[in-house]
Amino acid sequence: MRICFVSRRYFPAISGMSVYAQNLLRELVAAGHDVTMVSQYRGDAFGTRVYGGGPPPPVPGVRVIGLEQAGEQESGDFERDIATMVETICAEHAREPFDLLHAQYGYPTGWAVLLASRRLGVPNVVSIQGGDGHWVGSCCETHRVAMCAVLAHANALLIGGASFVEEVCERLGSDPARFTIVPGAVDTARFAQDGDGLPAGHAGPVRLFYHGRVDRRKGVLDFIAALAILRGQATPFAATISGIGPDVDSSQALAAELGFTEAEIRFTGYADYATVPDLYRGADVFVSPTYAEGFSNTILEAMAAGLAVVSTHAVGVSDCLRDDENGLLVMPGDVPALARALTRVVEDGALRRRIAATGLEECRRVYSWGAVGRQIMGVYGQVVHMAPDTGFSPDLPHDPACRFRAEPHLL
């Protein structure tokens, strides 16, 4: 099968989307498919600082085409970049026809694929990501209409979990029967620890680890505030915050305001993906106080690395974690409750190992990329002979008040 995979973000940008795309591309190539990836990327200094920028690197067995998000970078002009994506897909199809288009993210890439399918007569699959359900579509009329069209007219919709389906349908009025639940997955061997797969004993305090997008919507400021409570009650810890994002400066400013030293909270910045497994292996507990996810890649990576996980009862998390079974969960934004959970996991070594071991076993059994890749390719097989649904208008209303036009990096 000849597949065009269209991604909003790929390496060197550090994102759950990048990790998901990398693993899916590997599975498709291994299964013998002919794959072209068209990936957007940030090329400006600001976008690079927030996410990591620059053209996507070569991918073994994949034709890779990078498209700089020039419209977004200059003025939040998503439409200009969508037109570029559509023309690129069509040009590649003219060179050698595609059997299927697959978009990662409903907008802007999913909308671009829907338009390209309409023009080419090629069926499509759209993976709905976290921002599609949590923010996009409720931001302005332009994106509401586009997302509703994607959700109603894509040949197939993939989504990470039942809680996320519920939120998308509540926000955008979609039919839950339209979605195929495909959970997140992780390369379990890549993150495995030696021995029993759990962190080895070590001298010094319990090591708490936050990794991913440094963004208040991921709860990083709540984590720092909770650490202040631990310090006030003399609970020993060593914390690391790894990653880049829109709230790096805010996080560092809050840590300084609260008087934390580098020995207490260490900010390590951008992490090349090749180094990420070693970062997990240098920790005991993974902390993800997120407000919402599509399906958290970092939580799965932490589980695969044998870390105890402290997170929240949030959309996209509740599909893979259960409180006091394979993690500790609190309500998003409840800093005192987060501090209590962190205190428990620091002080109770038996609890820490129990939830870590349960999470590790479940991760290896349920969330392997081999199984998830086969499921996605099964969906391809169902839609590849379908005609695309063209019963929608290709024209969108223009709503200049959209908050993402001013801050497109948050989409």
C-alpha positions, 0 to 999 in steps of 0.5 A: 500500500502506498501511504501519505502520512501527514504530521503536524510535528516531527523530530527535531521537535520533541512532542508526543506526536513526534514519538507516535509518528516515529514508531508508526512509520517504523511499523509501516515500513517493516510491514512493507508499505511504501510511505511518504511523510509530509511534516510541518515544522517550525523554522523560526527562533521562537518556535525552535525555543518552544518545541525544537525546530528545523526540517524533519530528519531522514527516516529509514525507508520513508520519503520525507518532505518538510514544510515550514509553517511560514504562515503560522510563524508570520501571522497565525495564517493557518490557511496559507500553510494548509494550502501548501500541504494540499498542493504538496500532497497532490504533487506527490500523488501526481508523481506516484499515486497514493492509496491512502492519506493519513493525517496526524491531528485533526486541524490543520493537517486533518483538514488539509488531508480532507481537502486533498482527498476531495481533490484526488479521490483517495480515502483518508484516516485522521488521528485525533490528538489531544489539542483537537479535543481539548482546545481546537474547535472551541477557539473560534468559528473557523476551527469549529467548522473545520473540526466538525467537517473532519469528524463527520467526513473522514473515512476513519477516525482514530483516537486514544481512549474512551474518555477522549471520545466523550470529551470530543463529542461533548465539545463538538457534537460528534457521533461516538460511533465514528471513532476507532479507539487505538491506544497509545503505545511505546517501544517497551524494549527501548525504555527497559531497565536492567534486572527486574525492570524497576529502578535499582536502589541508590543513596540519596532522596527519591528522584522525581521526574517531569519530562515533556512539554513544559506547559502549564496545561501539563501541570508543570507549575502545579508540580513546582508548587507541590514541591514547595509543600514537600520542602515545607514539611521536610520531605526529602526529594530531588526533582528534575524538569526536562523539556522545552515549551511555552512555560520554561521561563514561567517555571524557572521564575516560580522555582526562583520565587519559591527559593528552590536551589538547583539541587532541589529542582534541576531544569535540563532543557531540550532532550534529544530523543536518543537520550530520553531512556537514560533520563527515565533510568535516572529517576524513581517517580514520574510526575505528570499533573496534566489537565488533559491528554489525548493519550500520554506517550510520556506516561507509557514511557515511564511505565515501560521504564519501571517508574511509579507514576503520579498523575491526574484524573484527566481525560486521556490519563484515566484510560491507562492509569487507575488510582492506587493500582498502577499509579497515584491520581489526583484531580487536575489543579489540586496542588495540596492533593498532588503534594500528598500523593508525592509524599506518599510515593516518596515515603512508602517504598513498598507502595512505590515498587508495587504501582511501578511493577503493576504499571510495567507488567501492564505496559508490556502486555497492552501497549506494545507498538507491534499490536497497535501498529497491526490495529492501525494497518487493519483500519487502513485495510478497511478504508483503502477501497472506499471513496472519500466523503466529499459532502462538505464545503471546502470553504471555511468562515474566517474568524480573526479573533481565534486565540491560536492565530496570536499563539499558534504554537499552543495548538 
